[in-house]
């Protein structure tokens, strides 16, 4: 089974997490980009960096995209996550703007 094919900006964000590259993670987002993690929103470069440090790269995260579906500028994924903060599977919604990620949303699990 091959890995899901993601839009280039989304793949860049995933790669940045998996290579522990905070600068590449921040650079993957638009200047007004944001991460919304269960309703907590971190926006702009400082907010995105803050989330990367507290919940992703700084927590030793590894992200494995299990499935994806892209429609226009929106990609829905199911991903596995392993870190010192959370371990398990989640859904994610990416919105791409040009060659950058405009938003990455992890909706609350139901």
C-alpha positions as CSV (number, residue, x, y, z in Angstrom):
1,X,0.0,0.0,0.0
2,X,1.5,3.3,-1.0
3,X,1.4,6.5,1.1
4,X,-1.3,9.0,0.3
5,X,-0.3,11.7,-2.2
6,X,-0.7,15.1,-0.5
7,X,-0.6,18.7,-2.0
8,X,3.0,19.9,-1.9
9,X,2.4,22.5,0.9
10,X,0.7,19.9,3.1
11,X,3.5,17.4,2.5
12,X,6.1,20.1,3.4
13,X,4.3,20.7,6.8
14,X,4.2,16.9,7.5
15,X,7.9,16.6,6.5
16,X,8.8,19.5,8.8
17,X,7.2,17.8,11.8
18,X,8.8,14.4,11.0
19,X,12.3,16.0,10.6
20,X,11.9,18.2,13.6
21,X,12.4,21.3,11.6
22,X,10.6,24.2,13.3
23,X,11.7,26.8,10.8
24,X,10.5,24.7,7.8
25,X,7.2,24.1,9.7
26,X,6.6,27.9,10.2
27,X,7.7,28.5,6.6
28,X,5.1,26.0,5.3
29,X,2.3,28.4,6.4
30,X,1.0,31.7,4.9
31,X,1.8,34.8,7.0
32,X,-1.7,34.7,8.3
33,X,-1.8,31.0,8.6
34,X,-3.0,29.2,11.7
35,X,-3.3,25.9,13.5
36,X,-6.6,25.1,15.3
37,X,-6.1,22.2,17.6
38,X,-9.4,21.1,19.3
39,X,-10.6,24.8,19.1
40,X,-7.4,26.4,20.4
41,X,-6.2,28.6,17.6
42,X,-2.6,29.7,17.2
43,X,-2.1,32.2,14.3
44,X,0.6,34.0,12.4
45,X,4.2,32.9,12.5
46,X,4.6,33.3,16.3
47,X,1.4,31.3,16.9
48,X,2.3,28.5,14.5
49,X,5.8,28.4,16.0
50,X,4.3,28.2,19.5
51,X,2.1,25.2,18.6
52,X,5.0,23.5,16.9
53,X,7.1,23.9,20.1
54,X,4.4,22.9,22.6
55,X,2.5,20.2,20.7
56,X,4.4,18.9,17.8
57,X,8.2,19.3,17.1
58,X,9.0,20.2,20.7
59,X,7.0,17.2,21.9
60,X,9.0,14.8,19.6
61,X,6.0,14.2,17.3
62,X,5.8,11.9,14.3
63,X,2.9,12.3,11.9
64,X,1.8,9.5,9.6
65,X,-0.9,10.3,7.1
66,X,-3.1,7.2,6.8
67,X,-5.6,8.5,4.2
68,X,-6.3,11.8,2.4
69,X,-8.9,13.3,0.1
70,X,-8.4,16.6,-1.6
71,X,-11.2,18.8,-3.1
72,X,-10.0,22.1,-4.5
73,X,-7.9,23.9,-1.8
74,X,-9.0,21.6,1.1
75,X,-7.5,18.3,2.1
76,X,-9.0,16.1,4.7
77,X,-6.7,13.5,6.3
78,X,-6.7,10.8,8.8
79,X,-3.3,10.6,10.6
80,X,-1.5,8.8,13.2
81,X,0.3,10.9,15.8
82,X,3.0,9.9,18.3
83,X,4.4,12.4,20.7
84,X,5.0,13.1,24.4
85,X,1.6,15.0,24.4
86,X,-0.7,12.7,22.4
87,X,-0.6,9.3,20.8
88,X,-3.3,8.0,18.5
89,X,-5.3,8.8,15.4
90,X,-6.9,12.1,14.5
91,X,-8.6,13.8,11.6
92,X,-7.1,16.9,10.1
93,X,-8.2,19.5,7.6
94,X,-5.7,21.5,5.6
95,X,-6.6,24.6,3.5
96,X,-3.9,25.5,1.0
97,X,-3.5,29.0,-0.4
98,X,-1.0,29.2,-3.3
99,X,2.1,27.3,-2.3
100,X,1.5,27.5,1.5
101,X,-0.8,26.1,4.1
102,X,-3.4,28.7,5.2
103,X,-4.8,26.5,8.0
104,X,-4.4,23.2,9.7
105,X,-7.4,22.2,11.8
106,X,-7.6,19.2,14.2
107,X,-11.3,19.1,15.1
108,X,-12.4,17.7,18.5
109,X,-13.0,14.0,18.5
110,X,-16.6,13.0,18.9
